[in-house]
């Protein structure tokens, strides 16, 4: 089986550092620990071994020490493990093993009543310190400073101004809450990472390293390659397919962008446009079922809404998002005269390629079936991993040898290190929020500022998400903003699911919004384009990240009435299709100012048709939009058909 060589160690886009490979026996320990963690996680799914807190502490006992051994303390220390790294790794291991070995005592102690022993206090301080340092190494200072501010807020409550004042949390009580109580460092955020999120990462890694991405890429190029703007449309389809199983925006860009970005540039797109299209398409991976990134699993835990229901309600919004990008690409390509993928390229057969990929879709079908049958996501995802190994073995090009399987297990853990640090520090912040009552204070403040207006509340939340998301990973941004902001949206009349989906979508925008837009930076690096220009262009292409959440709030898109949902989704497609036409000034040809104004009015009418729950005004707005857009279409076609005649008259 011919496979493309994999990187020895994955790079860290957030810090610019790469994971290093410890030499000698330490490297062997790290490698086998990385292999063992996914295996143990899958075994726990089938056996039910260990209680909740032990699972979560055990996960961190693997990942946090490993971070100190594979991520250097700074750029000057790249290439070797220093004594401070080993010391911190041992301190992290001891801090989390203490929870495991003392589990019976911790389980039966009276919370907030029994005194906190000096060993509990020492290991608790150590656990918080190593999580902060592990986060700094993998994600930089921003999230560390953010968490430190929250911890300081807990300790200095009486000094806070106005509504944010509280009586303060004694130091020992804070350590107890964050270390010895399940609502702290070992809360459900860490629990999701320690169970089925890691298994889903394993699923995506096996699919990727087993040759699945190459088959999906071939299928994408065959399907989209002969259409107008073929490479860009291939990026949209490829990101949809890979996003269904990866749930990672940057992984999406790296996987499909390495092929589609050079093709887009070769066929007439400017470098920053090619990078921006891939950025916008890759971002859709985190909102596309059935994986949707880490946030959706945490959402299911926070809201208590079944994961399958969240996935089902996310299908139409994801289609709206990718449809908006598709239309943008089509308009841009026709305006530029960009045609097919590679002129004169020999066509590859579609049916054989589809058959090559069919067996890799079976595990996804099994996963969805098990979720429908109310199996836990942890158990269902573990079954899906075994099914993927079994179905992959049916064809030589996707069959994994033992050495390759060990490599996939190791890569899964290495790829999970940054996410483990992210969820651990997010769990600390959520713990501080719960012990200080900050959530109630923020809710009251937001409701007062909105003065009963849901729209004003959404604008406030969008601004908060943008500001918080500038320096935080998507998962951390979603956890923190939803903890603080979702109760305010429910107070303003939204359902719990709608509130969390709005925040989840707003959180995705941070990865493409300047000045900090990591996904855009990665795509720009592949394209050789200016990063900031790429970010702004991607933001304009991915405008649906801001617009579709408005439909969550005001339309029937989450009503559960599928007829109404399909109707509003159709109206939403019409609305989103008009945007690039007006922005680019091109429809069936170049548009004058009058035509663009009429088209804009049609877009407003389509927009309004999705924001009425009553049939009569909905049909009125929809009819108005169709009439206006019909007039623009007639106008454009008439101009196009008369263009040769005018040209001939001028030439004579």
Protein Blocks (a to p, Z undefined) as FASTA:
>chain_A
ZZddddfbdcdfknopacdddehjllmmmmmmmmmmmmmmmmmmmnopaifklmmmmmmm
mmmmmmmmmmcfbfklgoiacfklmmmmmmmmmmmmmmmmmmmmmmmpcehkaccdfklm
mmmmmmmmmmmmmmmmmnojmlmmmmmmmmmmmmmmmmpghjlpcebjafklmmmmmmmp
cklmmmmklmmmmmmmmmmmmmmmmmmmnommmmmmmmmmmmmmmmghklmmmmmmmmmm
mmmmnopaklmmmmmmmmmmmmmmmnopafklmmmmmmmmmmmmmmccfklpmklmmmmm
mnopafklmmmmmmmmmmmmmmmmmmmmmmmmmmnopabfbehiacddfklmmmmmmmmm
mmmmmmmmmmmnopafklmmmmmmmmmmmmmmmpmklcccfklmmmmmmmmmmmmmmmmm
mmmmmmmmmmmmmmnommmmmmmmmmmmnnopaklmmmmmmmmmmmmmmmgcfklmmmmm
mmmmmmmmmmnopafklmmmmmmmmmmmmmmgcfbdfklmmmmmmnopafklmmmmmmmm
mmmmmmmmmmmmmmmklnopaklmmmmmmmmmmmmmmmmmmmnopakbccdfklmmmmmm
mmmmmmmmmmccbfklmmmmmmmmmmmmmmmmmmmmmmmmmmmmmmmmmmZZ
